């Protein structure tokens, strides 16, 4: 499951970067009035990346806490 989470983490980051570059290029070539609304896509993708990264760190800490509790020693 950790491998899948890392793949999806970098998937969202790559979607944000590629779509941001593409939309910026299209804004300069075809006009900002037509393509500026599409900046929602890289913003949402970047938010997905940040939330997924935050949740992965949170889950890792929780699993460490459960392991410490199972061993009988709390920190």
NULUM-592162 format. One record per residue (C-alpha): residue in three letters; z, x, y. Coordinates in steps of 0.2 Angstrom, whole numbers, plus 5000, padded with zeros to 4 digits. Each point is the difference from the previous one (the first is absolute). Example, Ala and Ser with C-alpha at 12.3 -4.5 7.8 and 13.67 -1.06 7.14 Angstrom:
! NULUM-592162
rest z x y
ala 5039 5062 4978
ser 4997 5006 5017
! end
This chain:
! NULUM-592162
rest z x y
unk 5000 5000 5000
unk 5003 5015 5012
unk 4983 5006 4997
unk 4993 4983 5005
unk 5011 4999 5016
unk 4993 5017 5005
unk 4982 4995 4998
unk 5003 4984 5010
unk 5009 5009 5013
unk 4985 5012 5003
unk 4988 4986 4998
unk 5007 4991 5015
unk 5001 5016 5010
unk 4982 5003 4996
unk 4994 4982 5004
unk 5009 5002 5017
unk 4992 5016 5005
unk 4983 4996 4994
unk 4999 4983 5008
unk 5008 5007 5016
unk 4986 5013 5001
unk 4986 4988 4995
unk 5006 4987 5013
unk 5002 5012 5014
unk 4982 5007 4996
unk 4993 4982 5000
unk 5009 4996 5016
unk 4992 5015 5009
unk 4983 4996 4993
unk 4999 4981 5001
unk 5013 4996 5013
unk 5019 4997 5000
unk 4998 4981 5004
unk 4993 4998 4982
unk 5010 5011 4990
unk 5017 5002 5008
unk 5007 4985 4990
unk 4998 5009 4984
unk 5014 5013 5005
unk 5011 4988 4991
unk 4994 5007 4983
unk 5006 5018 5003
unk 5016 4994 5008
unk 5004 4989 4985
unk 4996 5013 4988
unk 5011 5013 5009
unk 5014 4987 4999
unk 4997 4998 4982
unk 5001 5019 4997
unk 5016 5001 5010
unk 5009 4986 4992
unk 4995 5006 4982
unk 5006 5018 5005
unk 5017 4992 5006
unk 5002 4990 4984
unk 4996 5014 4989
unk 5014 5011 5008
unk 5012 4985 4999
unk 4996 4997 4982
unk 5003 5018 4996
unk 5017 5000 5008
unk 5004 4984 4991
unk 4996 5007 4983
unk 5010 5016 5004
unk 5015 4989 5005
unk 4998 4990 4983
unk 4999 5016 4990
unk 5016 5006 5009
unk 5009 4984 4996
unk 4994 5000 4982
unk 5008 5018 4998
unk 5016 4994 5008
unk 5000 5011 5015
unk 4997 4992 5017
unk 4996 5010 5015
! end
